[in-house]
Amino acid sequence: MPPKKRESASESSSSHGYEFGGPLGALVLTLGLPILCYMFAFLCNDISGCPAPSLLHPRNLSLKRLSDETGWQGVDSLINRQSVVAVTGYYLLSLTLNTVLPSREVEGTELRSGGRLKYKFNAFSSAVFIMVIAAAGTVLQGADFPLWTFIYDNYVPILTTNLIISYALATYVYVASFSVKKGNKESRELALGGHTGNAVYDFFIGRELNPRVKLPFFGEIDIKAFMELRPGMLGWILLDLAFTARQYKNYGYITDSIVLVNIAQAVYVFDALWMESAILTTIDIITDGFGFMLAFGDLVWLPFTYSIQARYLSVHPVTLGISGSLGVVAVQLAGYYIFRATNNEKNLFRTNPNDPRVAHLQYIETKSGSRLLTTGWWGRARHINYLGDWLMSWSYCLPTGIAGYIITKSSPVPHLTGHATADGMPSGGLGVSSKAVPGEAMGWGMIFTYFYMLYFAVLLLHRERRDEEKCRRKYGKDWDRYCEKRAKVQIPTSPAPANANSPNTAVLTTLLDPSKYSAIIRNFSE
């Protein structure tokens, strides 16, 4: 029996509406977010401080002074040939490993037009391969391993190269999406809300749901699934490690704070790579088209903003001590447990509802045939997985303490360009007579190091709203009936029906006590 068509593209397009402020919001984000990434790179630096000192005295602010404090050397310094070659090589290596390493094939969820796409997964083994090479080089050459020094000395040119790739990818998939024909044999579809007819908005949000390309030697590549977990996610960890090597090179030791940041973020990334097939049930894969939003988010925003904490600590080390370290670990473990347990339950119930681990769960059957969980983790609250995700973001930011520093007697040329200083010494890092001290910048650096936590909260709340609207359109009155049973917010507000697998609400309440985190932050600043 042929698969049932669930919804026509025209019907979904007319009812979906605009998101992110419509075309104007899409334009602002497409142009503004890259600028924000550069602001993070230049305004929190190893030349003058974090933030640049003149920002603390707006009345005395001038472009020349700010240029000196950030090491700005003109537009030409934003990119160089070495970075283009290195980043291109990194992408080609990722494609090669995707092709030659053993993999498993998994079917995606049913498409609106019927049928399922097949996906090839081996991101974890690919990442392990690259990390083994990096580890071997570090054992042999320590912090001077060329991979780490190159990343640090060419930070901005690498950022720029990835930005160019994200724009190029978004342009390619936008143009290619116009070749999608109704009833095509390749199961190509336009995304819900991604073909509004407004070029700016559609370029940003993504017209085609799962764009694919056939390349010589590499075969067919699902662009969205590949970019979701490979170059950017592993690139995040490589940036973290490069900053850790720089801290050792600067100071001759590695602090517990940067170790914890590396471990927490590596656990998150390698967990995602190990559970790679779980992305097939996420909103990114089943709902969102692939446009500039995801291309930029995967390749630029994620690696270069999520690694800000490690970059900060490479210049201004923070020692947590035993109590501070245990506090961070507790937050990380609690967040990870909630995040992984909830997502495992959701993914398992969607793919194999008869599995003994989820077969006992109660649910509401909708008219569309879908089942909405009313017990277990998802019986506690809707989108409870976001709570775990957000708790983990705290463990990335807390190790930076009450952030902010000023560089005294810093080197006149920044690490950002990869050029040498006037006296022939390689740029990057603190000079022999330089020192990072909190000074009047203390607390102001939190704008940078805690940005991830605040941004992530906004992101999750926005995604929660998108999920709500999507489910309300899909399930209609069944969703209203479900909402009457379950709380809307991510934080559990009432006990679920008792069963052997229920999480402990008292533990969550304790973990969410703000006073505990403020105490930890105070300990870090001492």
Secondary structure, 3 states (H helix, E strand, C coil): CCCCCCCCHHHHHHHHCCCCCHHHHHHHHHHHHHHHHHHHHHHCCCCCEECCHHHHCHHHCCHHHHHHHHCCCCHHHHCCHHHHHHHHHHHHHHHHHHHHCCCEEEECCCCCCCCCCEEEECHHHHHHHHHHHHHHHHHHHHHHCHHHHHHHHCHHHHHHHHHHHHHHHHHHHHHHHHHCCCCCCCCCCECCCCCCCCHHHHHHHCCECCCEEEECCCEEEEHHHHHHHCHHHHHHHHHHHHHHHHHHHHHCCCCHHHHHHHHHHHHHHHHHHHCHHHHHHCHHHHCCCCCHHHHHHHHHHHHHHHCHHHHHHHHCCCCCHHHHHHHHHHHHHHHHHHHHHHHHHHHHHHHCCCCCCCCCCCEEECCCCCEEECCCHHHHCCCCHHHHHHHHHHHHHHHHCCCCEEEECCCCCCCCCCCECCCCCECCCCCCCCEEECHHHCCCCHHHHCHHHHHHHHHHHHHHHHHHHHHHHHHCHHHHHHHHHCCCCCCCCCCCCCCCCCCCHHHHHHHCCHHHHHHHHHHHHC
